[in-house]
Amino acid sequence: MKEVTQLLTDLKRKIFKPVYFLSGEEAYYIDLISDYIEKYVLDENEQEFNQTILYGKDVDLNTIVSAAKRFPMMSDYQVVIVKEAQNLKELGKGSSEDDDEETTLKKGSKSSVNALTSYLQSPQPSTILVFCYKYKKLDKRSSTYKSLQKNHVFLETKKLHDNQLPEWITTTVQDQKFKIGPKAAFLLAEFLGNDLSKITNEIEKLVINLKEGEEITTDLIQDNIGISKEFNVFELQDALGKKDVLKANRIINYFSANEKENPPVMTLSVLYGYFAKILIYHFAPDKSKFAVAQTLGVSPFFVDGYAKAAQNYNTGKLKDVFKYLKEYDLKIKGVNNGATEKGELMRELIFRILH
């Protein structure tokens, strides 16, 4: 996120703001900024007397405001970080200029919210107050939200879409002065899912023994993260796209025998996304490699594979495939499956897709 990059750049340049309200669905960025402030804004000696960590479930807004109003000791700044701020009940209720606050807030809660609103209008310039408000959004009708938006740093993060993950992985690896190819980035994204913190941790493990400028390869990923070299969802997609019956069946048999590592529901979700891209390819007005890559949200490296798959699956066949995916998704979840084992259901699905 550009906003996150700019915030970190400003912090490194010691351009500080009195209040940072970090909110939204993607906790990774919230942790990235708050961790930097916690570790680097004050030196170790300053932190002992001038850094306060509070938790939303243990405090109220009045306590936070009181802490923020204190003056630093032998330092230019004090830092107050409120972790798990989403547990602050007063913030969850908010205070709206348009609603009757008396009917929505208890007297004590209203007083706390007003104390924060007052502080936001005239913050202590030597305090850096940070709220970590994870997985939630602040009520945009509230006076707190309006004050934060107008006068302070307000960040609202969003989860990346699955098709954005490979590009994010590539950029993250490059920022660390290493390389990664499109297939390896895709493999990481498919295996680790939409958890940026988990992906970052795995990348850090992968580059430990690499020299700057070296590449994270698919072999390195498969050897270190526990992904089978032959039996993974990327290879299953590839086999289905090419209509390689033998390879597809080998993979789905492996999945069935190792269901815990390869949950059917996850496999179905990935396959749905894969066949959806093939359908989009059919209707793409511009079939040139880079235009298709942009339309599908994939690296140009994968476009030839989708073009081949589109030859094997016309729109009529794709209509059937989506019907099968929906049918077997319900069966996997226990609807009208006749007590058939999940592994057998997945084998049936793959057979029907291929034939």
PyMOL commands that set and color helices and strands:
alter all, ss='L'
color gray80, all
select helices_A, chain A and resi 2-12+27-41+44-50+61-69+85-87+89-93+101-104+107-121+143-151+162-175+182-192+196-206+218-225+233-242+245-257+264-283+289-296+300-312+315-332+342-354
alter helices_A, ss='H'
color red, helices_A
select strands_A, chain A and resi 19-24+51-55+78-83+127-134+153-157+179-180+215-216
alter strands_A, ss='S'
color yellow, strands_A
deselect
rebuild
show_as cartoon
